[in-house]
């Protein structure tokens, strides 16, 4: 499995010959100006919630690639009205896709479309594959529900928001790593704008003091699982 950081909370995942994009917010992110969305491959687009900084490029990528959107019921309805096929899920539900098993997990946040209409309840994704298991938290506060994930499966990599203000910050994410019993963390949802700028050195030190490895990828860079 190869995971590429596309900036903010956007990821590209290659697994089992399939291409997955998570929460594409690229054209609106000045820090991701070197990412060409027209070159991105996508069989699926995972959407955690309806905020613009998570769905901005969903429609253009999906219509170009014919990718299927996976998200909550309300978000799928929204995009199906735009002629884009989707697979609706809800919290605690799982589905076996051709790339692996996907579970829609709890997240504590809000969710509305840019026009203010209801975007369903926010969530995250637990991806279980032959290459390993990845928890993508989405935008969320620290929550005890994360302990339930480690009771269901082994998490090999957790992708956690660390920017604070709108989500949990560095300290909260370090506790989340303990809840998840996971010592390999990929940080995201940071530095995009002033409210969520972080001290990279301090962040890594906080995680290191808990015996956890925090990776902060440059936009366009990748890691393998």
C-alpha positions as CSV (number, residue, x, y, z in Angstrom):
1,X,0.0,0.0,0.0
2,X,1.3,3.4,-1.0
3,X,-0.1,6.6,0.7
4,X,0.6,10.0,-0.8
5,X,-0.1,13.2,1.1
6,X,-1.9,15.7,-1.2
7,X,-2.1,18.5,1.5
8,X,-4.5,19.4,4.2
9,X,-6.6,16.3,4.8
10,X,-6.2,14.9,1.2
11,X,-4.6,11.5,0.5
12,X,-4.0,9.3,-2.5
13,X,-3.9,5.6,-1.7
14,X,-2.8,2.8,-4.0
15,X,-3.9,-0.6,-2.9
16,X,-4.6,-4.0,-4.6
17,X,-4.4,-2.3,-8.0
18,X,-7.0,0.3,-7.1
19,X,-6.6,4.1,-6.6
20,X,-8.4,5.9,-3.7
21,X,-8.6,9.6,-3.1
22,X,-9.5,10.9,0.4
23,X,-11.2,14.3,0.9
24,X,-9.8,16.1,-2.1
25,X,-9.2,19.7,-1.3
26,X,-6.4,20.6,-3.7
27,X,-7.2,23.4,-6.1
28,X,-8.2,25.6,-3.1
29,X,-5.0,24.9,-1.2
30,X,-2.1,27.2,-2.1
31,X,0.3,24.8,-0.4
32,X,-0.7,22.1,-2.8
33,X,-0.3,24.2,-6.0
34,X,2.2,21.6,-7.4
35,X,-0.4,18.9,-7.3
36,X,-2.1,18.5,-10.7
37,X,-5.6,17.1,-10.0
38,X,-6.0,16.2,-13.7
39,X,-3.2,13.6,-13.3
40,X,-4.7,11.9,-10.2
41,X,-6.0,8.4,-10.7
42,X,-9.2,7.4,-8.8
43,X,-11.4,4.4,-8.6
44,X,-12.9,5.6,-5.3
45,X,-13.2,8.8,-3.4
46,X,-13.7,8.6,0.3
47,X,-15.4,11.6,1.9
48,X,-15.4,12.0,5.7
49,X,-17.8,15.0,5.8
50,X,-19.3,17.8,3.7
51,X,-17.1,20.8,4.6
52,X,-15.6,22.6,1.5
53,X,-12.0,21.9,2.6
54,X,-12.8,18.2,2.2
55,X,-15.1,18.1,-0.9
56,X,-13.9,21.0,-3.1
57,X,-12.5,18.8,-5.9
58,X,-14.7,15.7,-5.5
59,X,-17.0,16.5,-8.4
60,X,-14.3,17.3,-10.9
61,X,-12.2,14.3,-10.1
62,X,-15.2,11.9,-10.0
63,X,-16.5,13.1,-13.3
64,X,-13.1,12.8,-15.0
65,X,-12.2,9.4,-13.6
66,X,-15.7,7.9,-13.1
67,X,-14.7,7.2,-9.5
68,X,-17.3,6.0,-7.1
69,X,-17.8,8.1,-3.9
70,X,-18.0,6.4,-0.5
71,X,-19.4,8.5,2.3
72,X,-22.4,8.9,4.5
73,X,-26.0,8.7,3.1
74,X,-26.5,12.5,2.8
75,X,-23.3,13.2,1.0
76,X,-23.9,10.3,-1.4
77,X,-27.4,11.7,-2.2
78,X,-25.8,15.1,-2.8
79,X,-23.4,13.8,-5.4
80,X,-25.8,11.4,-7.0
81,X,-28.0,14.4,-7.8
82,X,-25.0,15.7,-9.7
83,X,-24.8,12.4,-11.7
84,X,-22.0,10.8,-9.7
85,X,-22.4,7.2,-8.4
86,X,-21.8,6.5,-4.8
87,X,-21.8,3.9,-2.0
88,X,-23.7,5.1,1.1
89,X,-22.5,4.1,4.6
90,X,-23.2,5.0,8.2
91,X,-21.4,4.8,11.5
92,X,-20.3,1.3,12.5
93,X,-21.2,-0.2,9.1
94,X,-18.6,-2.1,7.0
95,X,-18.5,-3.2,3.4
96,X,-16.1,-5.5,1.6
97,X,-14.8,-3.6,-1.5
98,X,-12.4,-4.9,-4.1
99,X,-9.5,-3.1,-2.3
100,X,-10.3,-4.2,1.2
101,X,-12.8,-3.9,4.0
102,X,-14.0,-0.4,4.9
103,X,-15.8,0.7,8.1
104,X,-17.3,4.1,8.6
105,X,-16.2,5.2,12.1
106,X,-17.4,7.9,14.5
107,X,-16.0,11.4,14.5
108,X,-16.9,14.4,16.6
109,X,-17.1,17.4,14.4
110,X,-19.8,19.2,12.3
111,X,-20.8,18.6,8.6
112,X,-22.5,21.0,6.2
113,X,-22.1,21.8,2.5
114,X,-20.7,25.2,1.5
115,X,-24.3,26.4,1.0
116,X,-25.2,25.6,4.6
117,X,-27.3,22.5,3.7
118,X,-27.1,19.4,5.9
119,X,-24.1,17.1,5.2
120,X,-25.0,14.2,7.5
121,X,-22.9,13.2,10.4
122,X,-19.1,13.3,10.1
123,X,-17.0,10.2,10.2
124,X,-13.7,8.5,9.5
125,X,-12.7,5.3,7.8
126,X,-11.0,2.1,9.0
127,X,-9.4,0.4,6.0
128,X,-8.5,-3.3,6.5
129,X,-6.4,-4.9,3.7
130,X,-3.9,-7.6,3.1
131,X,-1.1,-5.0,3.2
132,X,-2.2,-3.7,6.7
133,X,-4.9,-1.7,8.4
134,X,-5.2,2.1,8.2
135,X,-7.4,4.3,10.4
136,X,-8.2,7.6,8.7
137,X,-9.8,9.7,11.5
138,X,-11.3,12.5,9.5
139,X,-11.9,15.8,11.3
140,X,-12.5,14.9,14.9
141,X,-11.9,15.7,18.6
142,X,-10.2,13.1,20.8
143,X,-12.9,10.5,21.6
144,X,-13.0,7.4,23.7
145,X,-14.6,5.7,20.7
146,X,-11.1,5.3,19.3
147,X,-10.4,2.7,22.0
148,X,-13.1,0.6,20.4
149,X,-11.2,0.5,17.1
150,X,-8.2,-1.1,18.8
151,X,-10.5,-3.7,20.3
152,X,-11.8,-4.7,16.8
153,X,-8.6,-4.8,14.9
154,X,-4.9,-4.0,14.9
155,X,-4.2,-0.5,13.5
156,X,-0.8,-0.4,11.6
157,X,-1.1,3.2,10.6
158,X,-3.3,6.0,12.0
159,X,-3.9,9.2,10.0
160,X,-4.8,11.8,12.6
161,X,-5.6,15.6,12.5
162,X,-3.1,17.5,14.5
163,X,-3.8,21.2,13.6
164,X,-6.0,22.0,16.7
165,X,-8.7,24.7,16.7
166,X,-11.1,22.8,14.4
167,X,-10.0,19.3,15.4
168,X,-7.9,17.8,18.2
169,X,-4.4,19.2,18.4
170,X,-1.0,17.6,18.9
171,X,-1.5,16.6,22.5
172,X,-4.9,15.1,21.8
173,X,-3.6,13.2,18.8
174,X,-0.8,11.7,20.9
175,X,-3.4,10.4,23.3
176,X,-5.4,9.1,20.4
177,X,-2.4,7.0,19.4
178,X,-2.4,5.4,22.8
179,X,-6.1,4.7,22.5
180,X,-5.5,3.1,19.1
181,X,-2.5,1.1,20.4
182,X,-0.7,2.4,17.3
183,X,2.9,3.7,17.3
184,X,2.9,4.8,13.6
185,X,1.0,8.0,13.0
186,X,0.7,10.2,9.9
187,X,-0.3,13.7,10.8
188,X,-2.7,15.7,8.6
189,X,-5.1,18.7,8.7
190,X,-2.4,21.2,9.7
191,X,-0.5,24.3,8.3
192,X,-3.1,25.0,5.5
193,X,-4.1,28.3,7.0
194,X,-3.3,30.4,10.1
195,X,-5.7,28.7,12.6
196,X,-4.0,25.3,12.2
197,X,-0.3,26.1,11.8
198,X,1.9,23.9,14.0
199,X,5.4,23.7,15.3
200,X,6.7,20.5,13.5
201,X,9.6,20.0,15.9
202,X,7.4,20.3,19.0
203,X,4.8,17.9,17.5
204,X,7.4,15.2,16.8
205,X,8.9,15.6,20.3
206,X,5.5,15.2,22.0
207,X,4.8,12.0,20.1
208,X,8.4,10.7,20.6
209,X,8.0,11.1,24.4
210,X,5.1,8.7,24.2
211,X,7.1,6.2,22.1
212,X,5.2,7.0,19.0
213,X,6.6,7.9,15.6
214,X,4.9,10.9,14.0
215,X,5.4,11.3,10.2
216,X,4.8,14.7,8.6
217,X,5.0,14.3,4.9
218,X,5.8,17.0,2.4
219,X,2.9,17.5,0.0
220,X,3.4,15.1,-2.8
221,X,5.5,12.7,-0.8
222,X,4.5,9.1,0.1
223,X,5.0,6.4,2.6
224,X,4.5,2.6,2.2
225,X,2.8,0.1,4.4
